[in-house]
Amino acid sequence: MELAYIPSPSRGVLHLGPIPLRGYAFCIIIGVFVAVWLGNKRWVARGGRVGTVADIAVWAVPFGLVGGRLYHVITDYELYFSEGRDWVDAFKVWEGGLGIWGAIALGALGAWIGCRRRGIPLPAYADAVAPGIAFAQAIGRWGNWFNQELYGKATDVPWALHITSSADGRVPGYYHPTFLYESLWCIGVGLLVLWADRRFKLGHGRAFALYVAAYCVGRSWIEYMRVDDAHHILGLRLNDWTAMAVFLLAVLYIVISSRRRPGREEIVESGAEASGEAVDLEKPAEAEPEKSAESAEAGESAEGGDAAEAEEEAGSAKKS
């Protein structure tokens, strides 16, 4: 008897007239908004300007989407370029298929361009948006639920995911909801980065590196549970090898960065210092000496007048 399971949506798209509303796209959009909102709060707390995170995200997000799609298409090229496949499907992002490794790589390139244009350090910006990216991934993973994809092995646990679609080789049944496992793991990663950054004052890109390393740990065991087709190297899925390599690079960066540039950046955005409020604070300090000088001159004049009056009184007393 089936007591409990996670149902799959009957469809992943609704039509508002001729306009399709896709659950996968909504999850990505909501995730981007959460990442920008939290990143902005953290950036301002570090001394940056309001709106800088959003301005740079205009570069980072499109680059990230292109990078994520490219990684997926390259690593699963047979889905689009083998016999009987239509290569045009490679452009249908709404059907699913964004590789996080490519999204982070090209997204970082886009962020670097945006940071160069604003004259701010990329590592500081990456630290500010790191936990938001983790939370965005947690939200974005629910797009896989709408598409009934990226599930794990068959299981009878109470939280099993009920797959009902038989398209693209799916076999209806009950499977591990690996999308949910990764979503929960990403929430944990985001909370870990927030705690570690508050506790240890991480700087120079180390908060971002911690996010990358922690995510890779979870991705490795979640990837092992998945049953969708993937390239294997020495018995392990390609994404497992990628996660291990990226994890080692992230840890190495944390160690080297801690030794070469300990502490946290004191200034993350020079423009914030040169704001109108900073100038206003200097005006009273400049006006104060002038006021003091005027007061001193007035005091001297008063003292001189008192002395002259005293001499006149003394002269009058002698005459009398």
Solvent accessible surface area in square Angstrom, and as a share of the most:
residue,aa,sasa,rsa
1,M,216,0.97
2,E,112,0.50
3,L,153,0.76
4,A,55,0.43
5,Y,82,0.31
6,I,34,0.17
7,P,79,0.50
8,S,16,0.10
9,P,22,0.14
10,S,114,0.73
11,R,151,0.55
12,G,22,0.21
13,V,33,0.19
14,L,99,0.49
15,H,116,0.52
16,L,119,0.59
17,G,59,0.57
18,P,125,0.79
19,I,99,0.50
20,P,57,0.36
21,L,61,0.31
22,R,70,0.26
23,G,9,0.09
24,Y,12,0.05
25,A,38,0.29
26,F,98,0.41
27,C,10,0.06
28,I,37,0.19
29,I,88,0.45
30,I,88,0.45
31,G,2,0.02
32,V,46,0.26
33,F,145,0.60
34,V,43,0.25
35,A,14,0.11
36,V,34,0.19
37,W,155,0.54
38,L,23,0.11
39,G,0,0.00
40,N,36,0.18
41,K,106,0.45
42,R,33,0.12
43,W,0,0.00
44,V,59,0.34
45,A,90,0.70
46,R,35,0.13
47,G,42,0.40
48,G,9,0.09
49,R,103,0.38
50,V,117,0.67
51,G,25,0.24
52,T,0,0.00
53,V,1,0.01
54,A,42,0.33
55,D,71,0.37
56,I,0,0.00
57,A,11,0.09
58,V,107,0.62
59,W,83,0.29
60,A,19,0.15
61,V,47,0.27
62,P,66,0.41
63,F,60,0.25
64,G,10,0.09
65,L,73,0.36
66,V,84,0.48
67,G,2,0.02
68,G,0,0.00
69,R,20,0.07
70,L,87,0.43
71,Y,45,0.17
72,H,31,0.14
73,V,16,0.09
74,I,115,0.58
75,T,25,0.15
76,D,25,0.13
77,Y,117,0.44
78,E,57,0.26
79,L,64,0.32
80,Y,19,0.07
81,F,118,0.49
82,S,47,0.30
83,E,177,0.79
84,G,82,0.79
85,R,130,0.48
86,D,73,0.38
87,W,147,0.52
88,V,65,0.37
89,D,41,0.21
90,A,12,0.09
91,F,138,0.58
92,K,59,0.25
93,V,48,0.27
94,W,105,0.37
95,E,96,0.43
96,G,7,0.07
97,G,14,0.14
98,L,47,0.23
99,G,13,0.12
100,I,25,0.13
101,W,29,0.10
102,G,10,0.10
103,A,24,0.18
104,I,42,0.21
105,A,65,0.50
106,L,50,0.25
107,G,11,0.11
108,A,43,0.33
109,L,78,0.39
110,G,0,0.00
111,A,8,0.06
112,W,116,0.41
113,I,45,0.23
114,G,2,0.02
115,C,2,0.01
116,R,167,0.61
117,R,170,0.62
118,R,89,0.32
119,G,57,0.55
120,I,12,0.06
121,P,53,0.33
122,L,48,0.24
123,P,38,0.24
124,A,0,0.00
125,Y,9,0.03
126,A,15,0.12
127,D,0,0.00
128,A,1,0.00
129,V,15,0.09
130,A,0,0.00
131,P,0,0.00
132,G,0,0.00
133,I,39,0.20
134,A,0,0.00
135,F,35,0.15
136,A,19,0.15
137,Q,22,0.10
138,A,4,0.03
139,I,49,0.25
140,G,18,0.17
141,R,35,0.13
142,W,87,0.31
143,G,0,0.00
144,N,6,0.03
145,W,50,0.18
146,F,60,0.25
147,N,32,0.17
148,Q,14,0.06
149,E,28,0.13
150,L,42,0.21
151,Y,25,0.10
152,G,0,0.00
153,K,91,0.38
154,A,78,0.60
155,T,25,0.14
156,D,137,0.71
157,V,36,0.20
158,P,85,0.53
159,W,124,0.43
160,A,2,0.02
161,L,2,0.01
162,H,43,0.19
163,I,0,0.00
164,T,72,0.42
165,S,31,0.20
166,S,79,0.51
167,A,57,0.44
168,D,130,0.68
169,G,71,0.68
170,R,50,0.18
171,V,100,0.58
172,P,71,0.45
173,G,18,0.17
174,Y,62,0.23
175,Y,27,0.10
176,H,38,0.17
177,P,0,0.00
178,T,2,0.01
179,F,3,0.01
180,L,32,0.16
181,Y,34,0.13
182,E,4,0.02
183,S,4,0.03
184,L,105,0.52
185,W,80,0.28
186,C,1,0.00
187,I,71,0.36
188,G,37,0.36
189,V,4,0.02
190,G,0,0.00
191,L,104,0.52
192,L,72,0.36
193,V,0,0.00
194,L,36,0.18
195,W,135,0.47
196,A,6,0.05
197,D,8,0.04
198,R,170,0.62
199,R,147,0.54
200,F,112,0.47
201,K,115,0.49
202,L,27,0.13
203,G,0,0.00
204,H,30,0.14
205,G,6,0.06
206,R,13,0.05
207,A,0,0.00
208,F,42,0.18
209,A,7,0.05
210,L,39,0.19
211,Y,3,0.01
212,V,20,0.11
213,A,6,0.05
214,A,13,0.10
215,Y,6,0.02
216,C,2,0.01
217,V,72,0.41
218,G,0,0.00
219,R,11,0.04
220,S,36,0.23
221,W,103,0.36
222,I,1,0.01
223,E,0,0.00
224,Y,140,0.53
225,M,35,0.16
226,R,25,0.09
227,V,73,0.42
228,D,47,0.24
229,D,125,0.65
230,A,32,0.25
231,H,68,0.30
232,H,109,0.49
233,I,84,0.43
234,L,160,0.79
235,G,65,0.63
236,L,59,0.29
237,R,17,0.06
238,L,49,0.24
239,N,25,0.13
240,D,9,0.05
241,W,88,0.31
242,T,28,0.16
243,A,1,0.01
244,M,77,0.34
245,A,53,0.41
246,V,40,0.23
247,F,67,0.28
248,L,118,0.59
249,L,119,0.59
250,A,9,0.07
251,V,57,0.33
252,L,98,0.49
253,Y,81,0.31
254,I,46,0.23
255,V,62,0.36
256,I,72,0.36
257,S,5,0.03
258,S,47,0.30
259,R,196,0.71
260,R,195,0.71
261,R,108,0.39
262,P,97,0.61
263,G,44,0.43
264,R,69,0.25
265,E,27,0.12
266,E,168,0.76
267,I,94,0.48
268,V,4,0.02
269,E,9,0.04
270,S,77,0.50
271,G,25,0.24
272,A,25,0.20
273,E,102,0.46
274,A,80,0.62
275,S,35,0.22
276,G,51,0.49
277,E,135,0.60
278,A,36,0.28
279,V,75,0.43
280,D,81,0.42
281,L,141,0.70
282,E,102,0.46
283,K,120,0.51
284,P,86,0.54
285,A,71,0.55
286,E,120,0.54
287,A,57,0.44
288,E,100,0.45
289,P,82,0.52
290,E,117,0.53
291,K,131,0.56
292,S,58,0.37
293,A,53,0.41
294,E,116,0.52
295,S,68,0.44
296,A,56,0.43
297,E,113,0.51
298,A,64,0.50
299,G,32,0.30
300,E,119,0.53
301,S,82,0.53
302,A,59,0.45
303,E,122,0.55
304,G,43,0.41
305,G,35,0.34
306,D,92,0.47
307,A,57,0.44
308,A,51,0.39
309,E,107,0.48
310,A,59,0.46
311,E,129,0.58
312,E,122,0.55
313,E,124,0.56
314,A,54,0.42
315,G,30,0.28
316,S,68,0.44
317,A,68,0.53
318,K,176,0.75
319,K,184,0.78
320,S,126,0.81
